Amino acid sequence: MRFLSGLALANNNLHGSIPTCLGQLLNLHYVYLDSNSISGSIPTSFGQLLNLHSLFLSNNNMSVYVDVAFLYLY
């Protein structure tokens, strides 16, 4: 799984929080988790995803908090 380049799980009725272990998938280029019932905030481990270009999280029940680690991503 460490070579996974994308995760597309939009509109899948997912519940709970985003697993922090996704931040270990360092080759991720995109994560589409929009239109689910995800709660909580973006895991701080996502700050390690330097190859991430797209992160779609709209239409969930997430908090607005964004960790400062995201300020260093380009």
C-alpha positions in Angstrom: 0.0 0.0 0.0 2.9 2.4 0.4 3.0 2.9 -3.4 -0.7 3.9 -3.5 -0.9 7.2 -5.5 -4.6 8.0 -5.0 -7.6 7.3 -2.7 -11.0 8.0 -4.1 -13.8 7.3 -1.6 -16.3 10.1 -2.2 -20.0 9.4 -1.7 -19.5 6.2 0.2 -21.4 7.0 3.5 -18.1 6.8 5.5 -18.4 7.6 9.2 -15.8 8.5 11.9 -12.6 10.3 11.6 -9.8 10.1 9.0 -7.3 7.5 10.0 -3.9 9.0 10.9 -2.2 6.1 9.2 -3.1 7.6 5.8 -0.4 10.1 6.5 2.1 7.2 6.1 1.1 6.8 2.4 3.8 9.2 1.2 3.1 8.7 -2.5 -0.5 9.9 -2.3 -1.2 12.5 -5.0 -4.9 12.9 -4.3 -7.4 12.0 -1.6 -11.1 12.3 -2.4 -13.2 11.8 0.8 -15.9 14.4 0.0 -19.7 13.8 0.5 -19.4 11.4 3.4 -20.2 11.7 7.1 -16.6 12.1 8.3 -16.0 14.0 11.5 -13.0 15.4 13.4 -10.2 17.3 11.7 -7.4 16.6 9.2 -4.8 14.4 10.8 -1.5 16.1 11.5 0.2 13.2 9.8 -1.1 14.6 6.5 1.6 17.2 6.8 4.0 14.5 5.7 2.2 14.0 2.3 4.6 16.2 0.2 3.3 14.7 -3.0 -0.4 15.5 -2.2 -1.9 17.8 -4.9 -5.6 17.4 -4.2 -7.5 16.9 -0.9 -11.3 17.0 -1.2 -13.1 16.9 2.1 -16.3 19.0 1.4 -19.7 18.0 2.5 -18.6 16.2 5.7 -19.1 16.9 9.4 -15.5 18.0 10.0 -14.1 20.7 12.3 -12.5 23.7 10.7 -9.2 23.2 12.4 -6.2 23.0 10.0 -2.8 22.1 11.5 0.1 24.4 10.9 2.0 21.6 9.1 -0.1 22.3 6.0 1.5 25.8 5.7 4.7 24.1 4.5 3.1 22.1 1.7 3.3 23.5 -1.8 
